[in-house]
Amino acid sequence: MVRLSLTPNALQILEERYLLRDPDGKVMETPEEMFRRVSEWIAGTERNNREYWEARFFRMMNNLEFLPNSPTLMNAGLPGGQLSACFVLPVEDSLDAIFTSLKNAALIHQSGGGTGYNFSRLRPKGALVSTSKGFSSGPVAFMKIYDAATEHVKQGGKRRGANMGILNVDHPDIEEFISVKTDRVSLRNFNISVGITDRFMAAVEKDLSWGLKDPRTGRAVRNIPAKKLWDQITGTAWATGDPGLIFLDSINRDNPTPGLGEIRSTNPCGEVPLLDYESCNLGSVNLSKMVTAHGGNYEIDFNRLAETVHAAIRFLDNVIHANHYLLPQIKSISLKNRKIGLGLMGWAELLMLMEIPYASTGAVKLAEKLMAFVRKESYKASASLAEERGCFPSWTESRFYPDQKMRNATCNSIAPTGTISVIADTSYSIEPLYALAYRRVGILGGKSQQELNKVFKTKISRMGYWSEHLENTVLQTGSIQKIQGIPEQVKNIFKTSLDIPWEFHLQHQRAFQTFTDNSVSKTINLPAEAGAGDISDVYMTAWKYGLKGITIYRDGSKEKQVLQRCNVSAPGAC
């Protein structure tokens, strides 16, 4: 076991959000003690070899090889500790149901979880309400109520909750929904996505009329050109970054338990499609730790990766039993399906270590090979747990039955790994680096953090290109692409998100999605000069690739941007 070494940024985040405090608010545990608290609690569900698994779980967290989602780090071992990151709640078409789900969402947010909803069952704005003889406010109005409540209920007492709001593309209020965030004020605590079907995409391609339907009767209330609606979606996404798309048919073609119903929604970042009331426990393997070096040349240590995957799958399955469930409906279906989502972080750093450009077919092929290996080992680990502990209770209603025994209905998700990547001191998820140096703003009570990527600095120094001029340029621009004297093949290794064509962003997402049974959260970063036509191309290609969802962000399209190149407002600030 290596000695725990954390960056100042990681320590700042841990002290602010994760480490336990005494009644006076003073931090009362160290990061190492936090990992011991978590490993002891999660290993506490083991019937045999408890001490072995406690030590194994502690070692992989303390070595920063694997980290679970934030609620597990924050709450494991505490009274009423809620450990899941992701939930989906139903929103039915009655006032009682709407506000019951809002109450449940507040409890989830308070415990550290995020919630997703599909509002498409609500009657459209202006529809008659027979009980009161009044008229419905429509789904967007109720979403604003949910947003206002979220504003005042912090996750785990540490941060505001996160929501995903979905409205299906055939809902009569879809145009209002698409444009709701253009005022830059509404739904600040929501990611929003349009629920897309294959029929709609075919109508866009063929420039056909599209029918909007009353969700209560299924009858068409009016028709609009599908292309007009598509242009509104892509134009608004260009202007604001929202809405994204959720491809409902792709999701349900891969639904692991089709006998239990249709999936209508996802968690806030889209990486976990879930049935109503389902929850999911996430964790990620740090790829920058899964390497071995031979004479300065790095390669993936697949043996170490396999061992880490097996231990992580067992950890996440244990979380299901170690968890405290806020609602009986959540407990029932979570135990029935036992969904978990093991993902990855540090992909960009792995590629830099191996000197493989992100924007290359070599990187895409490696992504396919790597994720195929992770899924194979994840399934082997889940099958082994099924032999030891039994299959998940709904196994006979799943796509695995009768050929493959499994402990978990799903095993893999690619999550954004926001704060856990900072703790692990590695790059976010499967994203390229946003910049070689950047500021993270609007976190920790409005404070900012600076980052100069350590792998880049080490590699470029060993290549003999580090200089005061290069350092100053990177600190001011976040890039080396315009520095003279550096060969193009070296520049290609260190291209960042805005230097990479969107086609390669999407190819990486497709490569990982092919071998991920849940979904992949990835942002397709576009430069400020990108046009609405580029958004249309990205969204259409994502559908043709069979992806389950798509999110874009055009640089500068939001007033507040969490990641900023250092010279955005203060050159040299990093």
Secondary structure, DSSP 8 states (H G I E B T S, - for coil): -------HHHHHHIIIIIS-B-TTS-B---HHHHHHHHHHHHHTT-SS-HHHHHHHHHHHHHTTSEEE-HHHHHHTTSTT-----EEE----SSHHHHHHHHHHHHHHHHHT-EEEEE-TTS--TT-EETTTTEE---HHHHHHHHHHHHHHSEETTTEE--EEEEEETTSTTHHHHHTGGGGSSTTTTEEEEEEE-HHHHHHHHHT-EEEEE-TTT--EEEEEEHHHHHHHHHHHHHHHS--EEEEHHHHHHT-S-GGG----EE-TTSS-EE-TT-EEEEEEEEGGGSEEEETTEEEE-HHHHHHHHHHHHHHHHHHHHH---SSHHHHHHHHHH--EEEEEE-HHHHHHHTT--SSSHHHHHHHHHHHHHHHHHHHHHHHHHHHHH---TTGGGSTTTTT---S-S--B-B---HHHHHHHTS--TT---S-SEEEEEEETTTEEEEEE-HHHHHHHHHTT---HHHHHHHHHHS--TT-TTS-HHHHHHT--GGGS-HHHHHHHHHHHHHT-SS-B--EEEE-TT--HHHHHHHHHHHHHTT-SEEEEEETT-SSS-SEEEGGGTSTT--
